[in-house]
Amino acid sequence: MEYLMELIVELIYEGSIEGIKRNTPKFIKISLAIILALFFLTVIALILGTGFLMLKNNIAVGLCLILIGIFLVINSVFKFQKVYKKYLKSSEGDKDEKSD
């Protein structure tokens, strides 16, 4: 079971990253980026949900999981902003080259 989950995660993650990096159509790149984002959001939601459920049994562990989840959300937002700004700069450069 562990190997199956590892294979699925590797296919989703590595396949999406390689598909986004290659010279593929914009529609495919956006679809792969959405799949990758949903995958990471699911993992973060599971961490936060587990943290809230653990509050009943063990407050310290629950708070640690919630803090880790919050940290991951904040880090994801900043990373998304950084990548999106880089994408906008590169797409503006492509427009300038096409107009020349």
DRENTI-796042 format. One record per residue: residue number from 1; residue in three letters; y, z, x of N, C-alpha, C in turn. Coordinates in pm, 1 decimal, m for minus. Layout:
<atoms>
<kenu: NUM lumfi: ALA n.y: Y n.z: Z n.x: X ca.y: Y ca.z: Z ca.x: X c.y: Y c.z: Z c.x: X> .
...
</atoms>
This chain:
<atoms>
<kenu: 1 lumfi: MET n.y: m119.6 n.z: 0.0 n.x: 82.5 ca.y: 0.0 ca.z: 0.0 ca.x: 0.0 c.y: 125.7 c.z: 0.0 c.x: 86.7> .
<kenu: 2 lumfi: GLU n.y: 120.7 n.z: 76.0 n.x: 196.6 ca.y: 235.9 ca.z: 83.8 ca.x: 286.4 c.y: 267.5 c.z: m53.0 c.x: 347.2> .
<kenu: 3 lumfi: TYR n.y: 162.9 n.z: m126.3 n.x: 384.9 ca.y: 182.6 ca.z: m257.5 ca.x: 445.0 c.y: 237.5 c.z: m357.3 c.x: 343.9> .
<kenu: 4 lumfi: LEU n.y: 195.7 n.z: m344.4 n.x: 220.5 ca.y: 244.9 ca.z: m432.6 ca.x: 115.9 c.y: 393.9 c.z: m409.9 c.x: 91.5> .
<kenu: 5 lumfi: MET n.y: 434.7 n.z: m284.0 n.x: 83.5 ca.y: 576.9 ca.z: m253.7 ca.x: 64.3 c.y: 658.7 c.z: m301.3 c.x: 184.5> .
<kenu: 6 lumfi: GLU n.y: 605.3 n.z: m281.7 n.x: 304.4 ca.y: 675.4 ca.z: m326.8 ca.x: 424.7 c.y: 691.4 c.z: m478.3 c.x: 424.1> .
<kenu: 7 lumfi: LEU n.y: 589.6 n.z: m549.4 n.x: 381.4 ca.y: 595.7 ca.z: m694.0 ca.x: 374.4 c.y: 699.9 c.z: m739.9 c.x: 272.6> .
<kenu: 8 lumfi: ILE n.y: 702.0 n.z: m676.8 n.x: 156.9 ca.y: 798.0 ca.z: m714.1 ca.x: 52.9 c.y: 940.9 c.z: m689.1 c.x: 99.9> .
<kenu: 9 lumfi: VAL n.y: 964.5 n.z: m572.7 n.x: 160.1 ca.y: 1098.9 ca.z: m540.1 ca.x: 207.8 c.y: 1140.2 c.z: m636.7 c.x: 317.8> .
<kenu: 10 lumfi: GLU n.y: 1049.2 n.z: m666.8 n.x: 408.3 ca.y: 1081.4 ca.z: m758.0 ca.x: 517.2 c.y: 1111.5 c.z: m897.8 c.x: 465.0> .
<kenu: 11 lumfi: LEU n.y: 1036.1 n.z: m943.5 n.x: 366.7 ca.y: 1062.8 ca.z: m1075.0 ca.x: 309.0 c.y: 1199.1 c.z: m1080.4 c.x: 241.6> .
<kenu: 12 lumfi: ILE n.y: 1231.8 n.z: m978.2 n.x: 167.0 ca.y: 1361.6 ca.z: m975.5 ca.x: 98.3 c.y: 1474.8 c.z: m968.6 c.x: 199.5> .
<kenu: 13 lumfi: TYR n.y: 1465.4 n.z: m874.2 n.x: 291.5 ca.y: 1575.2 ca.z: m851.4 ca.x: 385.5 c.y: 1589.7 c.z: m966.3 c.x: 484.9> .
<kenu: 14 lumfi: GLU n.y: 1483.6 n.z: m996.1 n.x: 558.3 ca.y: 1491.7 ca.z: m1099.7 ca.x: 661.0 c.y: 1516.4 c.z: m1237.5 c.x: 600.2> .
<kenu: 15 lumfi: GLY n.y: 1451.1 n.z: m1266.3 n.x: 489.2 ca.y: 1471.2 ca.z: m1395.2 ca.x: 424.7 c.y: 1613.7 c.z: m1414.4 c.x: 376.6> .
<kenu: 16 lumfi: SER n.y: 1670.7 n.z: m1310.8 n.x: 319.7 ca.y: 1808.6 ca.z: m1320.2 ca.x: 271.3 c.y: 1907.0 c.z: m1335.0 c.x: 386.4> .
<kenu: 17 lumfi: ILE n.y: 1889.5 n.z: m1255.6 n.x: 491.0 ca.y: 1980.6 ca.z: m1263.0 ca.x: 604.9 c.y: 1974.6 c.z: m1400.8 c.x: 671.0> .
<kenu: 18 lumfi: GLU n.y: 1855.3 n.z: m1452.3 n.x: 694.1 ca.y: 1841.6 ca.z: m1584.2 ca.x: 756.6 c.y: 1895.4 c.z: m1694.7 c.x: 666.3> .
<kenu: 19 lumfi: GLY n.y: 1873.9 n.z: m1683.0 n.x: 537.0 ca.y: 1924.6 ca.z: m1783.2 ca.x: 444.1 c.y: 2076.1 c.z: m1784.3 c.x: 436.0> .
<kenu: 20 lumfi: ILE n.y: 2136.7 n.z: m1667.3 n.x: 449.6 ca.y: 2282.6 ca.z: m1659.0 ca.x: 444.8 c.y: 2343.4 c.z: m1715.0 c.x: 572.6> .
<kenu: 21 lumfi: LYS n.y: 2280.0 n.z: m1691.6 n.x: 686.4 ca.y: 2333.9 ca.z: m1737.3 ca.x: 815.1 c.y: 2324.2 c.z: m1888.2 c.x: 832.9> .
<kenu: 22 lumfi: ARG n.y: 2222.6 n.z: m1949.7 n.x: 779.0 ca.y: 2202.3 ca.z: m2092.9 ca.x: 799.9 c.y: 2302.3 c.z: m2175.4 c.x: 719.9> .
<kenu: 23 lumfi: ASN n.y: 2305.9 n.z: m2302.5 n.x: 752.0 ca.y: 2396.2 ca.z: m2394.7 ca.x: 683.3 c.y: 2332.1 c.z: m2438.1 c.x: 551.5> .
<kenu: 24 lumfi: THR n.y: 2339.1 n.z: m2349.3 n.x: 453.8 ca.y: 2280.7 ca.z: m2376.0 ca.x: 322.6 c.y: 2393.8 c.z: m2390.7 c.x: 219.9> .
<kenu: 25 lumfi: PRO n.y: 2363.2 n.z: m2446.3 n.x: 104.3 ca.y: 2467.2 ca.z: m2459.5 ca.x: 1.4 c.y: 2521.8 c.z: m2323.0 c.x: m42.1> .
<kenu: 26 lumfi: LYS n.y: 2645.4 n.z: m2325.9 n.x: m86.3 ca.y: 2715.3 ca.z: m2203.7 ca.x: m124.8 c.y: 2641.9 c.z: m2128.7 c.x: m236.0> .
<kenu: 27 lumfi: PHE n.y: 2585.7 n.z: m2201.3 n.x: m331.4 ca.y: 2514.3 ca.z: m2138.7 ca.x: m443.2 c.y: 2396.6 c.z: m2054.9 c.x: m392.6> .
<kenu: 28 lumfi: ILE n.y: 2322.4 n.z: m2108.3 n.x: m297.5 ca.y: 2207.1 ca.z: m2036.0 ca.x: m242.8 c.y: 2253.0 c.z: m1914.7 c.x: m163.2> .
<kenu: 29 lumfi: LYS n.y: 2359.8 n.z: m1931.0 n.x: m85.6 ca.y: 2411.9 ca.z: m1818.2 ca.x: m7.6 c.y: 2455.5 c.z: m1703.9 c.x: m98.6> .
<kenu: 30 lumfi: ILE n.y: 2524.5 n.z: m1737.1 n.x: m206.0 ca.y: 2571.9 ca.z: m1634.2 ca.x: m298.2 c.y: 2454.2 c.z: m1566.8 c.x: m368.1> .
<kenu: 31 lumfi: SER n.y: 2354.4 n.z: m1646.2 n.x: m407.7 ca.y: 2236.0 ca.z: m1588.5 ca.x: m472.7 c.y: 2162.1 c.z: m1493.1 c.x: m379.8> .
<kenu: 32 lumfi: LEU n.y: 2144.7 n.z: m1532.3 n.x: m253.7 ca.y: 2076.8 ca.z: m1446.4 ca.x: m157.1 c.y: 2157.3 c.z: m1319.8 c.x: m128.6> .
<kenu: 33 lumfi: ALA n.y: 2289.2 n.z: m1332.5 n.x: m123.3 ca.y: 2373.6 ca.z: m1214.9 ca.x: m100.9 c.y: 2363.6 c.z: m1117.6 c.x: m218.3> .
<kenu: 34 lumfi: ILE n.y: 2356.3 n.z: m1170.4 n.x: m339.6 ca.y: 2343.0 ca.z: m1084.2 ca.x: m457.4 c.y: 2207.6 c.z: m1013.6 c.x: m456.8> .
<kenu: 35 lumfi: ILE n.y: 2101.6 n.z: m1084.9 n.x: m421.7 ca.y: 1968.5 ca.z: m1023.4 ca.x: m413.9 c.y: 1967.9 c.z: m912.2 c.x: m309.7> .
<kenu: 36 lumfi: LEU n.y: 2028.4 n.z: m937.7 n.x: m193.9 ca.y: 2034.4 ca.z: m837.7 ca.x: m88.5 c.y: 2115.8 c.z: m716.2 c.x: m131.6> .
<kenu: 37 lumfi: ALA n.y: 2229.7 n.z: m740.2 n.x: m197.1 ca.y: 2312.9 ca.z: m629.5 ca.x: m244.3 c.y: 2239.9 c.z: m546.5 c.x: m350.1> .
<kenu: 38 lumfi: LEU n.y: 2170.4 n.z: m612.7 n.x: m441.3 ca.y: 2094.8 ca.z: m539.6 ca.x: m543.9 c.y: 1982.8 c.z: m456.9 c.x: m482.0> .
<kenu: 39 lumfi: PHE n.y: 1920.3 n.z: m508.7 n.x: m378.7 ca.y: 1815.5 ca.z: m434.6 ca.x: m309.9 c.y: 1871.7 c.z: m306.0 c.x: m249.7> .
<kenu: 40 lumfi: PHE n.y: 1984.2 n.z: m316.8 n.x: m179.1 ca.y: 2043.0 ca.z: m198.2 ca.x: m117.9 c.y: 2099.4 c.z: m102.0 c.x: m222.5> .
<kenu: 41 lumfi: LEU n.y: 2156.4 n.z: m154.8 n.x: m329.1 ca.y: 2206.8 ca.z: m67.8 ca.x: m435.8 c.y: 2093.4 c.z: 8.6 c.x: m503.6> .
<kenu: 42 lumfi: THR n.y: 1977.7 n.z: m55.4 n.x: m515.1 ca.y: 1861.9 ca.z: 12.8 ca.x: m573.0 c.y: 1816.8 c.z: 127.9 c.x: m485.0> .
<kenu: 43 lumfi: VAL n.y: 1813.5 n.z: 104.7 n.x: m354.5 ca.y: 1773.9 ca.z: 211.1 ca.x: m261.5 c.y: 1873.7 c.z: 327.5 c.x: m267.7> .
<kenu: 44 lumfi: ILE n.y: 2001.4 n.z: 296.3 n.x: m270.7 ca.y: 2104.1 ca.z: 400.8 ca.x: m278.5 c.y: 2092.1 c.z: 476.8 c.x: m410.9> .
<kenu: 45 lumfi: ALA n.y: 2068.8 n.z: 404.6 n.x: m520.5 ca.y: 2054.2 ca.z: 470.4 ca.x: m650.8 c.y: 1931.8 c.z: 562.2 c.x: m653.1> .
<kenu: 46 lumfi: LEU n.y: 1823.7 n.z: 520.4 n.x: m589.1 ca.y: 1704.7 ca.z: 605.9 ca.x: m581.6 c.y: 1732.5 c.z: 732.7 c.x: m501.3> .
<kenu: 47 lumfi: ILE n.y: 1807.3 n.z: 720.7 n.x: m393.3 ca.y: 1842.2 ca.z: 838.8 ca.x: m313.3 c.y: 1928.7 c.z: 934.0 c.x: m395.8> .
<kenu: 48 lumfi: LEU n.y: 2030.0 n.z: 879.3 n.x: m463.2 ca.y: 2116.7 ca.z: 964.4 ca.x: m545.8 c.y: 2039.9 c.z: 1027.3 c.x: m661.9> .
<kenu: 49 lumfi: GLY n.y: 1955.0 n.z: 949.4 n.x: m727.5 ca.y: 1876.2 ca.z: 1002.8 ca.x: m838.4 c.y: 1782.1 c.z: 1113.2 c.x: m794.5> .
<kenu: 50 lumfi: THR n.y: 1718.0 n.z: 1093.1 n.x: m679.6 ca.y: 1630.0 ca.z: 1196.3 ca.x: m625.4 c.y: 1709.8 c.z: 1321.7 c.x: m591.4> .
<kenu: 51 lumfi: GLY n.y: 1829.6 n.z: 1302.4 n.x: m538.7 ca.y: 1914.6 ca.z: 1417.3 ca.x: m507.7 c.y: 1950.5 c.z: 1497.5 c.x: m631.5> .
<kenu: 52 lumfi: PHE n.y: 1985.6 n.z: 1428.4 n.x: m739.2 ca.y: 2020.1 ca.z: 1499.6 ca.x: m862.6 c.y: 1898.3 c.z: 1569.3 c.x: m922.8> .
<kenu: 53 lumfi: LEU n.y: 1781.6 n.z: 1506.8 n.x: m912.0 ca.y: 1660.5 ca.z: 1571.8 ca.x: m962.6 c.y: 1619.2 c.z: 1691.7 c.x: m877.2> .
<kenu: 54 lumfi: MET n.y: 1647.6 n.z: 1685.1 n.x: m748.1 ca.y: 1609.9 ca.z: 1793.7 ca.x: m657.9 c.y: 1701.6 c.z: 1915.5 c.x: m672.7> .
<kenu: 55 lumfi: LEU n.y: 1816.7 n.z: 1897.9 n.x: m735.5 ca.y: 1908.2 ca.z: 2011.1 ca.x: m753.7 c.y: 1842.3 c.z: 2123.8 c.x: m831.9> .
<kenu: 56 lumfi: LYS n.y: 1750.6 n.z: 2090.7 n.x: m921.8 ca.y: 1683.6 ca.z: 2193.0 ca.x: m1001.3 c.y: 1591.3 c.z: 2278.8 c.x: m916.0> .
<kenu: 57 lumfi: ASN n.y: 1520.8 n.z: 2216.1 n.x: m822.6 ca.y: 1422.6 ca.z: 2287.6 ca.x: m740.8 c.y: 1482.8 c.z: 2349.4 c.x: m615.3> .
<kenu: 58 lumfi: ASN n.y: 1559.3 n.z: 2270.2 n.x: m541.8 ca.y: 1613.1 ca.z: 2315.2 ca.x: m415.2 c.y: 1755.1 c.z: 2260.4 c.x: m401.0> .
<kenu: 59 lumfi: ILE n.y: 1852.0 n.z: 2348.1 n.x: m410.6 ca.y: 1992.0 ca.z: 2305.3 ca.x: m411.9 c.y: 2032.1 c.z: 2241.3 c.x: m279.5> .
<kenu: 60 lumfi: ALA n.y: 1987.8 n.z: 2297.5 n.x: m167.6 ca.y: 2027.2 ca.z: 2245.4 ca.x: m36.5 c.y: 1976.9 c.z: 2102.5 c.x: m15.3> .
<kenu: 61 lumfi: VAL n.y: 1851.4 n.z: 2078.2 n.x: m47.3 ca.y: 1794.7 ca.z: 1944.0 ca.x: m30.0 c.y: 1862.3 c.z: 1845.6 c.x: m125.3> .
<kenu: 62 lumfi: GLY n.y: 1884.7 n.z: 1888.2 n.x: m247.8 ca.y: 1951.9 ca.z: 1802.6 ca.x: m345.2 c.y: 2091.1 c.z: 1763.3 c.x: m300.9> .
<kenu: 63 lumfi: LEU n.y: 2166.9 n.z: 1860.0 n.x: m249.6 ca.y: 2302.7 ca.z: 1830.9 ca.x: m202.5 c.y: 2300.3 c.z: 1739.1 c.x: m80.7> .
<kenu: 64 lumfi: CYS n.y: 2204.0 n.z: 1758.5 n.x: 7.6 ca.y: 2192.6 ca.z: 1670.6 ca.x: 124.8 c.y: 2164.8 c.z: 1527.1 c.x: 82.7> .
<kenu: 65 lumfi: LEU n.y: 2073.5 n.z: 1508.9 n.x: m11.2 ca.y: 2043.5 ca.z: 1373.8 ca.x: m58.7 c.y: 2163.2 c.z: 1311.0 c.x: m129.9> .
<kenu: 66 lumfi: ILE n.y: 2234.5 n.z: 1390.2 n.x: m207.0 ca.y: 2353.0 ca.z: 1338.8 ca.x: m275.3 c.y: 2459.9 c.z: 1299.6 c.x: m174.3> .
<kenu: 67 lumfi: LEU n.y: 2479.8 n.z: 1381.4 n.x: m72.2 ca.y: 2578.7 ca.z: 1348.5 ca.x: 31.8 c.y: 2538.3 c.z: 1223.2 c.x: 109.0> .
<kenu: 68 lumfi: ILE n.y: 2410.7 n.z: 1208.8 n.x: 137.8 ca.y: 2363.5 ca.z: 1086.9 ca.x: 204.9 c.y: 2388.4 c.z: 965.5 c.x: 116.4> .
<kenu: 69 lumfi: GLY n.y: 2360.7 n.z: 977.4 n.x: m12.6 ca.y: 2385.6 ca.z: 867.3 ca.x: m105.7 c.y: 2532.3 c.z: 831.2 c.x: m113.7> .
<kenu: 70 lumfi: ILE n.y: 2619.3 n.z: 931.4 n.x: m119.6 ca.y: 2763.9 ca.z: 906.5 ca.x: m124.1 c.y: 2809.9 c.z: 839.8 c.x: 5.1> .
<kenu: 71 lumfi: PHE n.y: 2758.0 n.z: 887.3 n.x: 118.5 ca.y: 2792.2 ca.z: 826.1 ca.x: 246.0 c.y: 2749.9 c.z: 679.2 c.x: 248.8> .
<kenu: 72 lumfi: LEU n.y: 2631.9 n.z: 649.0 n.x: 198.3 ca.y: 2584.8 ca.z: 511.1 ca.x: 195.2 c.y: 2670.7 c.z: 423.5 c.x: 104.0> .
<kenu: 73 lumfi: VAL n.y: 2714.9 n.z: 477.8 n.x: m7.8 ca.y: 2802.4 ca.z: 401.3 ca.x: m98.5 c.y: 2935.1 c.z: 369.8 c.x: m30.6> .
<kenu: 74 lumfi: ILE n.y: 2995.5 n.z: 470.2 n.x: 31.7 ca.y: 3123.6 ca.z: 450.1 ca.x: 100.1 c.y: 3108.7 c.z: 350.8 c.x: 214.3> .
<kenu: 75 lumfi: ASN n.y: 3002.7 n.z: 367.0 n.x: 293.3 ca.y: 2978.4 ca.z: 276.4 ca.x: 404.4 c.y: 2955.1 c.z: 133.9 c.x: 355.0> .
<kenu: 76 lumfi: SER n.y: 2885.4 n.z: 118.2 n.x: 244.9 ca.y: 2859.6 ca.z: m14.6 ca.x: 188.9 c.y: 2988.6 c.z: m80.9 c.x: 142.4> .
<kenu: 77 lumfi: VAL n.y: 3077.3 n.z: m4.8 n.x: 81.3 ca.y: 3204.4 ca.z: m60.6 ca.x: 34.4 c.y: 3287.8 c.z: m109.8 c.x: 153.0> .
<kenu: 78 lumfi: PHE n.y: 3297.4 n.z: m29.9 n.x: 258.6 ca.y: 3375.0 ca.z: m71.3 ca.x: 375.1 c.y: 3312.3 c.z: m192.0 c.x: 444.5> .
<kenu: 79 lumfi: LYS n.y: 3181.6 n.z: m195.4 n.x: 454.2 ca.y: 3113.1 ca.z: m308.8 ca.x: 515.8 c.y: 3134.4 c.z: m435.0 c.x: 433.2> .
<kenu: 80 lumfi: PHE n.y: 3127.7 n.z: m422.9 n.x: 300.8 ca.y: 3150.5 ca.z: m537.7 ca.x: 213.9 c.y: 3291.9 c.z: m591.7 c.x: 232.5> .
<kenu: 81 lumfi: GLN n.y: 3391.3 n.z: m502.3 n.x: 239.2 ca.y: 3528.8 ca.z: m546.5 ca.x: 259.1 c.y: 3544.7 c.z: m620.1 c.x: 391.5> .
<kenu: 82 lumfi: LYS n.y: 3482.4 n.z: m567.5 n.x: 495.7 ca.y: 3491.4 ca.z: m629.4 ca.x: 627.8 c.y: 3428.3 c.z: m768.3 c.x: 627.3> .
<kenu: 83 lumfi: VAL n.y: 3309.7 n.z: m780.7 n.x: 571.2 ca.y: 3240.4 ca.z: m909.7 ca.x: 567.3 c.y: 3314.7 c.z: m1007.8 c.x: 477.3> .
<kenu: 84 lumfi: TYR n.y: 3368.4 n.z: m960.2 n.x: 366.0 ca.y: 3440.4 ca.z: m1048.2 ca.x: 274.1 c.y: 3568.2 c.z: m1101.6 c.x: 338.1> .
<kenu: 85 lumfi: LYS n.y: 3641.1 n.z: m1017.0 n.x: 410.4 ca.y: 3762.1 ca.z: m1063.2 ca.x: 479.6 c.y: 3726.2 c.z: m1166.9 c.x: 585.7> .
<kenu: 86 lumfi: LYS n.y: 3616.7 n.z: m1144.8 n.x: 657.2 ca.y: 3571.2 ca.z: m1240.3 ca.x: 757.8 c.y: 3533.7 c.z: m1372.5 c.x: 691.3> .
<kenu: 87 lumfi: TYR n.y: 3469.2 n.z: m1365.2 n.x: 576.8 ca.y: 3432.1 ca.z: m1485.7 ca.x: 502.7 c.y: 3556.1 c.z: m1561.6 c.x: 457.0> .
<kenu: 88 lumfi: LEU n.y: 3656.0 n.z: m1489.9 n.x: 407.1 ca.y: 3778.2 ca.z: m1556.2 ca.x: 362.2 c.y: 3848.9 c.z: m1625.2 c.x: 477.5> .
<kenu: 89 lumfi: LYS n.y: 3853.0 n.z: m1560.7 n.x: 594.0 ca.y: 3916.4 ca.z: m1623.0 ca.x: 710.8 c.y: 3841.1 c.z: m1748.5 c.x: 752.5> .
<kenu: 90 lumfi: SER n.y: 3709.5 n.z: m1743.3 n.x: 750.9 ca.y: 3631.9 ca.z: m1860.3 ca.x: 791.8 c.y: 3644.6 c.z: m1973.1 c.x: 690.0> .
<kenu: 91 lumfi: SER n.y: 3652.9 n.z: m1940.9 n.x: 562.4 ca.y: 3666.3 ca.z: m2045.8 ca.x: 461.3 c.y: 3805.7 c.z: m2107.8 c.x: 466.3> .
<kenu: 92 lumfi: GLU n.y: 3907.9 n.z: m2029.8 n.x: 503.3 ca.y: 4041.9 ca.z: m2086.5 ca.x: 519.4 c.y: 4045.6 c.z: m2180.3 c.x: 638.9> .
<kenu: 93 lumfi: GLY n.y: 3974.1 n.z: m2145.3 n.x: 744.7 ca.y: 3967.0 ca.z: m2232.0 ca.x: 861.4 c.y: 3897.8 c.z: m2362.2 c.x: 829.3> .
<kenu: 94 lumfi: ASP n.y: 3795.0 n.z: m2357.6 n.x: 745.9 ca.y: 3725.0 ca.z: m2479.1 ca.x: 705.6 c.y: 3816.6 c.z: m2569.0 c.x: 622.9> .
<kenu: 95 lumfi: LYS n.y: 3900.3 n.z: m2510.3 n.x: 537.4 ca.y: 3992.5 ca.z: m2589.8 ca.x: 455.4 c.y: 4095.6 c.z: m2657.7 c.x: 543.5> .
<kenu: 96 lumfi: ASP n.y: 4145.7 n.z: m2585.3 n.x: 647.8 ca.y: 4244.2 ca.z: m2643.5 ca.x: 737.0 c.y: 4186.0 c.z: m2761.6 c.x: 815.1> .
<kenu: 97 lumfi: GLU n.y: 4061.6 n.z: m2749.6 n.x: 858.7 ca.y: 3996.6 ca.z: m2856.2 ca.x: 933.6 c.y: 3973.1 c.z: m2977.7 c.x: 845.0> .
<kenu: 98 lumfi: LYS n.y: 3939.5 n.z: m2956.3 n.x: 718.2 ca.y: 3912.7 ca.z: m3067.6 ca.x: 627.0 c.y: 4041.9 c.z: m3142.4 c.x: 591.8> .
<kenu: 99 lumfi: SER n.y: 4154.2 n.z: m3070.0 n.x: 586.3 ca.y: 4279.7 ca.z: m3134.6 ca.x: 548.1 c.y: 4340.0 c.z: m3216.8 c.x: 661.7> .
<kenu: 100 lumfi: ASP n.y: 4299.5 n.z: m3190.8 n.x: 785.9 ca.y: 4353.9 ca.z: m3265.9 ca.x: 900.8 c.y: 4298.5 c.z: m3404.0 c.x: 912.9> .
</atoms>
